[in-house]
Amino acid sequence: MSTAERRLLINLRIVGALLPHQKLNAKAELLAVEPPSWFPEAIYRWFRGDDRDICLRRLEELITEAILSVEHAGKLRDGKKQRKFLTHIHNCIPGFKNISQTYAGDATTVAKIELFIEQCKDVLSQYNYEPDRLVVINELPVSDDSEGSDDAGSDETDDGGVARLGPTVGSEPWRHKKMGRVVE
């Protein structure tokens, strides 16, 4: 993977990780989240030569570059690389939604960001991208209760007078197995 591709993937991850009311520093090669500061942010950004328009242009370039990378990987028949770019495009959509909340008072900026989201969704549907289903593995507590009693959530004392905290897992057939659930 080239340096430019790595930079693109990192920038997509940074956008995807944005929280509401966080702003981007778009002046550097890699995007950066503005740290909270006691100094007025607008003055700091002006002094650095960064502003909302520059940020929006960088985001537009980022999306265009990501879409071109997906197409290029498709031409090379590199399905793994294509899927990686599509996954990163998919994962940056929540960050775009959060940026939209940050600039909710500016209709022009919100419209541009919504266009970026549409572009992302269009390329995902064009390539029939379906995100991997995330499976969360839950480690079940192991009980030393050999009788298999079912006193979930009980704070009673056991026979030795020691307080028992939480549920006791007995001899259920799923004991000692990893259980999971699919997260949508």
C-alpha positions as CSV (number, residue, x, y, z in Angstrom):
1,M,0.0,0.0,0.0
2,S,1.4,3.4,-1.0
3,T,2.0,6.3,1.4
4,A,-0.8,8.3,-0.3
5,E,-3.2,5.4,0.3
6,R,-2.2,5.2,3.9
7,R,-2.6,8.9,4.3
8,L,-6.1,8.7,2.7
9,L,-7.2,5.9,5.0
10,I,-5.9,7.7,8.1
11,N,-7.7,10.9,7.1
12,L,-10.9,8.9,6.6
13,R,-10.5,7.4,10.0
14,I,-10.0,10.8,11.6
15,V,-13.2,12.1,9.9
16,G,-15.1,9.0,11.1
17,A,-13.9,9.5,14.7
18,L,-15.2,13.1,15.0
19,L,-17.7,13.9,17.7
20,P,-20.3,16.6,17.6
21,H,-18.9,20.1,18.0
22,Q,-15.3,19.0,17.2
23,K,-13.6,20.9,14.4
24,L,-10.8,19.8,12.0
25,N,-7.4,21.4,11.4
26,A,-7.2,21.0,7.6
27,K,-3.8,22.8,7.1
28,A,-1.6,19.8,7.6
29,E,-1.2,16.8,5.4
30,L,-3.1,14.7,7.9
31,L,-6.3,16.1,9.3
32,A,-6.3,16.7,13.0
33,V,-9.0,17.3,15.5
34,E,-8.9,20.7,17.1
35,P,-8.1,20.4,20.8
36,P,-10.2,22.3,23.3
37,S,-8.5,25.6,24.2
38,W,-9.0,28.5,26.4
39,F,-7.9,30.8,23.5
40,P,-10.7,31.8,21.2
41,E,-10.8,29.2,18.5
42,A,-11.7,31.5,15.6
43,I,-8.7,33.7,16.3
44,Y,-6.4,30.7,16.5
45,R,-7.7,29.3,13.2
46,W,-7.4,32.7,11.5
47,F,-3.8,33.1,12.7
48,R,-3.0,29.6,11.4
49,G,-4.7,30.4,8.0
50,D,-7.3,27.8,8.4
51,D,-11.1,28.2,8.1
52,R,-14.3,26.5,7.4
53,D,-14.0,26.8,3.6
54,I,-10.5,25.3,3.6
55,C,-11.8,22.4,5.7
56,L,-14.7,21.8,3.4
57,R,-12.4,21.8,0.4
58,R,-10.1,19.2,2.1
59,L,-13.1,17.0,2.9
60,E,-14.3,17.3,-0.7
61,E,-10.8,16.3,-1.9
62,L,-10.8,13.4,0.6
63,I,-14.1,12.0,-0.6
64,T,-13.1,12.4,-4.3
65,E,-9.7,10.7,-3.7
66,A,-11.4,7.8,-1.8
67,I,-13.9,7.2,-4.6
68,L,-11.1,7.3,-7.2
69,S,-9.2,4.8,-5.1
70,V,-12.2,2.4,-5.0
71,E,-12.5,2.6,-8.7
72,H,-8.7,2.2,-9.3
73,A,-8.7,-0.9,-7.0
74,G,-11.6,-2.3,-9.0
75,K,-9.7,-1.8,-12.3
76,L,-6.8,-3.7,-10.8
77,R,-9.2,-6.4,-9.6
78,D,-7.9,-6.0,-6.1
79,G,-11.0,-6.8,-4.2
80,K,-9.3,-6.7,-0.8
81,K,-8.0,-3.2,-1.3
82,Q,-11.4,-2.1,-2.8
83,R,-13.2,-3.5,0.2
84,K,-10.8,-1.7,2.6
85,F,-11.5,1.7,1.0
86,L,-15.3,1.0,0.9
87,T,-15.2,0.1,4.6
88,H,-13.4,3.4,5.5
89,I,-15.8,5.4,3.4
90,H,-18.7,3.7,5.2
91,N,-17.1,4.4,8.6
92,C,-16.6,8.1,7.9
93,I,-20.3,8.8,7.5
94,P,-21.0,9.2,11.2
95,G,-18.2,11.7,11.4
96,F,-19.8,13.7,8.6
97,K,-23.1,13.6,10.4
98,N,-21.3,15.0,13.5
99,I,-19.7,17.7,11.5
100,S,-23.1,18.6,10.2
101,Q,-24.2,19.0,13.9
102,T,-21.2,21.2,14.6
103,Y,-22.2,23.6,11.8
104,A,-25.9,23.3,12.2
105,G,-26.3,27.1,12.1
106,D,-24.7,27.4,8.6
107,A,-27.1,26.1,6.0
108,T,-24.5,26.2,3.2
109,T,-22.0,24.2,5.2
110,V,-24.6,21.6,6.2
111,A,-25.7,21.3,2.6
112,K,-22.1,20.6,1.5
113,I,-21.6,18.0,4.2
114,E,-24.9,16.3,3.3
115,L,-23.6,16.1,-0.3
116,F,-20.5,14.4,1.0
117,I,-22.7,11.9,2.8
118,E,-24.7,11.3,-0.3
119,Q,-21.5,10.7,-2.3
120,C,-20.4,8.1,0.2
121,K,-23.7,6.3,0.2
122,D,-23.8,6.4,-3.6
123,V,-20.4,4.7,-4.0
124,L,-21.3,2.2,-1.3
125,S,-24.5,1.3,-3.1
126,Q,-22.8,1.3,-6.5
127,Y,-20.4,-1.4,-5.3
128,N,-23.1,-3.2,-3.3
129,Y,-21.1,-2.8,-0.1
130,E,-22.5,-4.4,3.0
131,P,-20.5,-3.8,6.2
132,D,-19.2,-6.8,8.1
133,R,-21.5,-7.8,11.0
134,L,-19.8,-7.2,14.3
135,V,-20.1,-10.0,16.8
136,V,-19.4,-9.2,20.4
137,I,-18.1,-12.0,22.5
138,N,-19.3,-12.0,26.1
139,E,-17.2,-13.8,28.7
140,L,-19.6,-15.5,31.0
141,P,-18.7,-15.7,34.7
142,V,-17.6,-19.0,36.0
143,S,-19.5,-20.1,39.1
144,D,-18.2,-22.3,41.9
145,D,-21.8,-23.2,42.6
146,S,-22.0,-26.9,41.7
147,E,-25.7,-27.1,42.4
148,G,-26.7,-24.9,39.5
149,S,-28.9,-22.6,41.6
150,D,-30.5,-19.7,39.8
151,D,-30.4,-16.7,42.0
152,A,-29.7,-14.0,39.5
153,G,-29.1,-10.6,41.0
154,S,-29.3,-11.9,44.5
155,D,-27.3,-10.2,47.3
156,E,-28.0,-13.0,49.8
157,T,-25.3,-14.7,51.8
158,D,-24.1,-18.2,50.9
159,D,-23.8,-21.0,53.4
160,G,-20.5,-19.6,54.7
161,G,-22.1,-16.3,55.6
162,V,-20.2,-14.5,52.8
163,A,-22.2,-12.1,50.7
164,R,-22.7,-13.1,47.1
165,L,-22.6,-10.3,44.6
166,G,-24.5,-10.7,41.3
167,P,-25.8,-13.8,39.6
168,T,-24.6,-17.2,40.1
169,V,-24.1,-19.3,37.0
170,G,-24.9,-23.0,37.5
171,S,-24.6,-26.1,35.4
172,E,-26.4,-24.7,32.3
173,P,-25.5,-26.4,29.0
174,W,-23.9,-23.1,27.7
175,R,-21.6,-22.8,30.7
176,H,-17.9,-22.2,29.9
177,K,-18.8,-21.4,26.3
178,K,-18.3,-18.0,24.7
179,M,-21.6,-16.5,23.8
180,G,-22.1,-13.6,21.3
181,R,-24.6,-11.4,19.8
182,V,-24.7,-9.6,16.5
183,V,-24.5,-5.8,16.7
184,E,-26.2,-4.0,13.8
